Amino acid sequence: MGALFCSRSTDFEVHRNWLAITASLPLRAWYRENTSPWTLDYPPFFAWFEKGLSVLARFADAQMLDVQALNYASGATVVFQRSTVLLADVVLLGLALSFVRVRRRESGGVSLSLQEAAFVLWPLVHAGLVIVDNIHFQYNGWLFALFAASIWLVQRSSFLTGSAAFAALVCSKHLFAVVGPVFAVHLARHAILARSRPWRAAAALGSVVAAVCAAAILPFHHSLVEMLQRLFPFDGRGLVHAYWAPNVWALYCFADRALAVLLRRKASGLSSTGGLVEDAAFAVLPPVSPRVTAIATLIALVPVCVAAWRSPHRFAHRVALGALVSFLLGWHVHEKAILTVTVALWVDAVHQRVYCDEPPSRCFAPLSIVGSWTLFPLLFQPAEYGVM
């Protein structure tokens, strides 16, 4: 509960506004409402998640569900939103416990060692998740649980269930679609072409994914264009986020700033160091478009997809590499996206250490530590110094 006294990012008001939108407006208005600058820009399943929370929010403080109550943050509102983040994180605990149950069943009741238990319970005490969810404020716990479950299921050849879980994940937070090519290649090679009746397998997988996507999209058929514009707002978003993610484009922006100083030039538009989520201008180097970042990402994904095609083993590791490629080369990447890489590596570590009795990837621990360290700029108030 110490998070109650920590600073809150704009995401706190973002989610309060989404509670208000989903609680007080009809479906056709969810992706059209723009009273607040923090409009609903997540896919439908996350909107339904907010709708479910809004039912409980009425018992805490109904005023928070007023669309016109911008920046509303009563004591009851803060407690409610902070508490629901903790409750959403319980889903991660449930996933970890399911790993334990499967391990005990497959080993004939043998208990986990202390080291194995530490691997399984890692996300519950991971500093990066605590910073992003419980201090900075987001609902990533259940999303990462769904992400990890989809990887786990596909890796253990539960292809239909794993595909449904991943489709539901993308329909909850579309940023996870960046690892979609890795999933698609792995499933095409090992879930379809490796079967005696590939067309039947393809039809089954396609039907499951289509059914999940239809369940998400069809209720919003009347506002589909507005929803897509919200989900992919390339206009007004720059190459890098306000807090630079430590990737290739951060180095590119740094080089531009350094050259601008050396050559005594000044950007004609907003500086990339301005701390605002806007389309920044470069002073010396040429601008980079979303198309360029997409091409670079797809090219860099080719070796990862080739590895996924050749072997069904270490699928979680392939997903982690795909997420890392997107983090390094993607458009407008948030610093928090590094957690996608570390969660995938966690699934790989659990599989290797707990189920295969083999050492996990050597990059898991250092990347987990460095990834958390890069999130420290999100902690800038005295109340949070103890966390660092």
ZIMO-V654049 format. One record per residue. N is the residue number from 0. PSI is psi in radians with two decimals (999 if undefined). Layout:
{{N/PSI} {N/PSI}}
This chain:
{{0/-0.06} {1/-0.37} {2/-0.33} {3/-0.49} {4/0.03} {5/2.90} {6/2.83} {7/2.41} {8/3.10} {9/-0.30} {10/-0.43} {11/-0.82} {12/-0.58} {13/-0.91} {14/-0.54} {15/-0.73} {16/-0.66} {17/-0.62} {18/-0.79} {19/-0.75} {20/-0.88} {21/-0.39} {22/-0.57} {23/-0.11} {24/2.67} {25/2.84} {26/-0.74} {27/-0.27} {28/-0.13} {29/-0.76} {30/0.22} {31/-0.37} {32/2.29} {33/0.50} {34/-0.78} {35/2.63} {36/-0.31} {37/1.22} {38/2.83} {39/1.99} {40/0.46} {41/2.76} {42/2.97} {43/-0.70} {44/-0.60} {45/-0.60} {46/-0.70} {47/-0.58} {48/-0.79} {49/-0.66} {50/-0.75} {51/-0.72} {52/-0.59} {53/-0.49} {54/-0.72} {55/-0.55} {56/-0.51} {57/-0.55} {58/-0.34} {59/-0.94} {60/1.76} {61/-0.37} {62/-0.48} {63/-0.25} {64/0.20} {65/2.09} {66/-0.51} {67/-0.20} {68/1.20} {69/2.45} {70/0.50} {71/2.22} {72/1.07} {73/2.90} {74/-0.75} {75/-0.62} {76/-0.77} {77/-0.82} {78/-0.74} {79/-0.87} {80/-0.70} {81/-0.70} {82/-0.66} {83/-0.50} {84/-0.76} {85/-0.72} {86/-0.67} {87/-0.54} {88/-0.32} {89/-0.46} {90/-0.66} {91/-0.69} {92/-0.74} {93/-0.69} {94/-0.76} {95/-0.74} {96/-0.56} {97/-0.60} {98/-0.74} {99/-0.76} {100/-0.76} {101/-0.73} {102/-0.77} {103/-0.69} {104/-0.72} {105/-0.37} {106/0.11} {107/0.49} {108/0.12} {109/2.29} {110/2.77} {111/2.56} {112/2.96} {113/-0.70} {114/-0.70} {115/-0.71} {116/-0.63} {117/-0.70} {118/-0.77} {119/-0.70} {120/0.11} {121/-0.80} {122/-0.37} {123/-0.36} {124/0.19} {125/2.22} {126/-0.68} {127/-0.74} {128/-0.68} {129/-0.76} {130/-0.86} {131/-0.77} {132/-0.93} {133/-0.27} {134/-1.10} {135/-0.69} {136/1.73} {137/2.92} {138/1.25} {139/-0.30} {140/-0.92} {141/-0.49} {142/-0.77} {143/-0.55} {144/-0.74} {145/-0.66} {146/-0.86} {147/-0.69} {148/-0.70} {149/-0.71} {150/-0.81} {151/-0.78} {152/-0.78} {153/-0.71} {154/-0.53} {155/0.34} {156/0.33} {157/1.24} {158/-0.73} {159/-0.84} {160/-0.73} {161/-0.69} {162/-0.71} {163/-0.72} {164/-0.73} {165/-0.67} {166/-0.73} {167/-0.62} {168/-0.84} {169/-0.57} {170/-0.02} {171/-0.71} {172/1.84} {173/-0.23} {174/-0.36} {175/-0.18} {176/-0.24} {177/-0.43} {178/0.12} {179/-0.73} {180/-0.64} {181/-0.78} {182/-0.81} {183/-0.78} {184/-0.78} {185/-0.81} {186/-0.70} {187/-0.73} {188/-0.79} {189/-0.30} {190/-0.28} {191/-1.10} {192/-0.42} {193/-0.12} {194/2.73} {195/-0.51} {196/1.37} {197/-0.60} {198/-0.64} {199/-0.73} {200/-0.72} {201/-0.72} {202/-0.70} {203/-0.84} {204/-0.79} {205/-0.68} {206/-0.72} {207/-0.85} {208/-0.73} {209/-0.67} {210/-0.74} {211/-0.80} {212/-0.68} {213/-0.71} {214/-0.56} {215/-0.75} {216/-0.71} {217/-0.69} {218/-0.28} {219/0.47} {220/-0.48} {221/-0.23} {222/0.58} {223/-0.73} {224/-0.79} {225/-0.67} {226/-0.79} {227/-0.65} {228/-0.61} {229/-0.68} {230/-0.51} {231/1.24} {232/1.24} {233/-0.55} {234/2.24} {235/-0.05} {236/2.31} {237/-3.13} {238/-0.67} {239/2.76} {240/2.94} {241/-0.78} {242/1.98} {243/2.22} {244/2.47} {245/1.36} {246/-2.95} {247/-0.69} {248/-0.42} {249/-0.72} {250/-0.65} {251/-0.79} {252/-0.67} {253/-0.74} {254/-0.69} {255/-0.74} {256/-0.73} {257/-0.76} {258/-0.61} {259/-0.67} {260/-0.78} {261/-0.68} {262/-0.01} {263/0.85} {264/2.78} {265/2.38} {266/2.52} {267/-0.32} {268/-2.69} {269/2.36} {270/2.54} {271/-0.13} {272/0.29} {273/-0.23} {274/0.23} {275/2.57} {276/1.44} {277/3.04} {278/1.86} {279/2.68} {280/2.59} {281/2.56} {282/-0.62} {283/-0.96} {284/2.69} {285/2.60} {286/2.70} {287/2.22} {288/2.83} {289/-0.59} {290/-0.71} {291/-0.77} {292/-0.63} {293/-0.76} {294/-0.77} {295/-0.71} {296/-0.78} {297/-0.70} {298/-0.76} {299/-0.40} {300/-0.28} {301/-0.87} {302/-0.61} {303/-0.77} {304/-0.61} {305/-0.75} {306/-0.70} {307/-0.57} {308/-0.71} {309/-0.62} {310/2.43} {311/-0.15} {312/2.68} {313/0.74} {314/-0.71} {315/-0.64} {316/-0.67} {317/-0.71} {318/-0.71} {319/-0.73} {320/-0.69} {321/-0.72} {322/-0.64} {323/-0.71} {324/-0.81} {325/-0.67} {326/-0.70} {327/-0.51} {328/-0.07} {329/2.92} {330/2.30} {331/0.88} {332/2.33} {333/2.61} {334/-0.44} {335/-0.26} {336/-0.26} {337/-0.41} {338/-0.47} {339/-0.68} {340/-0.84} {341/-0.57} {342/-0.73} {343/-0.70} {344/-0.55} {345/-0.79} {346/-0.73} {347/-0.72} {348/-0.74} {349/-0.78} {350/-0.78} {351/-0.82} {352/-0.73} {353/-0.63} {354/-0.55} {355/-0.11} {356/0.72} {357/2.75} {358/2.51} {359/3.05} {360/2.38} {361/-0.31} {362/-0.12} {363/-0.96} {364/-0.91} {365/-0.67} {366/-0.62} {367/-0.74} {368/-0.86} {369/-0.68} {370/-0.72} {371/-0.69} {372/-0.63} {373/-0.22} {374/-0.10} {375/-0.50} {376/-0.33} {377/-0.26} {378/1.87} {379/0.15} {380/2.64} {381/-0.57} {382/-0.30} {383/-0.01} {384/-0.55} {385/-0.51} {386/-0.68} {387/999}}
